[in-house]
Amino acid sequence: MAKIGFIGEKKDLLVGQGDDFIIPVTTTNADGTPYDYTDCVITGIIKKKPKSTAITATFTVTLTDPTNGKYTFELPNSVTALIPCGDTLDSSESIYEWELKMTDASGKKRKLYYGNVYVFRQLGA
């Protein structure tokens, strides 16, 4: 059976523990014109498990050029340094889930991105 709808785009993230994590995004409409984020609010979180009430980290989202579909989402090194992880990217202690949601100017909510977050341990310095 065909499925219709939109649940966001799945993207997995690689985050270095203790590193600044910055992702610039440019979004276009289907016709190639920039998506207009004027008066939109974008929020993002990382959790260990989807149903958990505990938020591991919250992204800072900046609308850098909203009329031209541009924003960044980021975690400063002070935040990534505090995310617990295991010895490898594949260990369960290193794997989290994330999502980025938008509330548009009319109040409608939509998930933009979701996926796994793999945190790589910091060796020091």
N, C-alpha and C positions, 0 to 999 in steps of 0.2 A: 504494500500500500504506500502510495506517495505521501510524503510529509510536507507540510507547508508551515511557515512561521520563521522566526529568527530568534536564536538563543545566544547570539554573539559569535565571534570568531575565536576558535580555539588556537591559542598560542602558548607554548610552554616558555618559561623564563629561566635563565641561568643567572644566579645572583652570587657574587663573591662576598663571603662574610667579611665585613669591614671595608668593603669597597663602596664608592658612590655608584648608584645604579640610576641611569638616566636614559629614557627612551623618548625620542621625538616622534610625533605622529602627524601625518598629513592625510586627511580624509577627503575623498571626492564622491560626488553623487554618481549614479549609473551613467549619466551623460558626460561625465568628465569634469563638470564644474565643481569648485570647492564646496564642501559642506559648510554651512554657516552655523557656528557654535555660539553666536551672539545670544546672551542671556541664558546659556546652558550651564549646568553644573555637572562636573564629572568627578566621581569619587571612586576610590579603589582600595581594596583590602587584601590581606593575606591571612589565611587561617590554616590550621593543621588539618582540620576535617570540616567539610561543608556545614554540618549541623552544629558544630561547636559554637558556643557563645563567645569564646575567647578569641580576640583578634590579635594575631601575631605582629602585624605591622599595617600601617596605613600609608598609602601613597600620597605624596604631594602632587597635585595636578595643577598645571598652569596653562591657561589659554593664552598661548604666545601670539597668535594671529587668528582670532576666532572667525573673522569673516572669510578667511582663506583656508579654513579647515585645519588649523595647526594648533597643537598643544603638546605638552610634555607630561610624562608621569615619571616620578622618581622617588627613590629612597636615599637619604643621605647616609654616609658611612657610619654615623653614630647610631643609626637604626639597624643597618645590616649587621653591624658588629654584635648586636644583641640577639640575633636570630640563631637559636640552637641548631646544630647540624651534626651529622655523623662523620665518619672517616672518609666516606666516598659519596658521590652523587646518588648512587643507587640505594644507599642505606635508608631505611624508613625514617630515621631521624632527620634526614636531609630533604625530605619531600613534603611540600605544602601545596595548597590550592589558592588561586587568586581569581579576582574578577574586577572589572572596571565597568561602572554603570554611569549612564547619562540621564539627567533629568532635563528635558527640553524646556523652552520658554513657556510652553502651555501646561507644564507639569507632568507630561507623559514620561515614563521611565522606560529605559531600554538597556539591556546588557550589551556592551561593546565587545569585550574580550573576556575570556576565561581560560583556565588551564592549570597545569602544574607549575610549581616553582621548585627548582632544584638549587639548594644552597651548598656552595663549596666552601670548605673550611679555610680559615685564615691560618697561615703558618706563623705569623708574627710580623713585627715591624710595621 
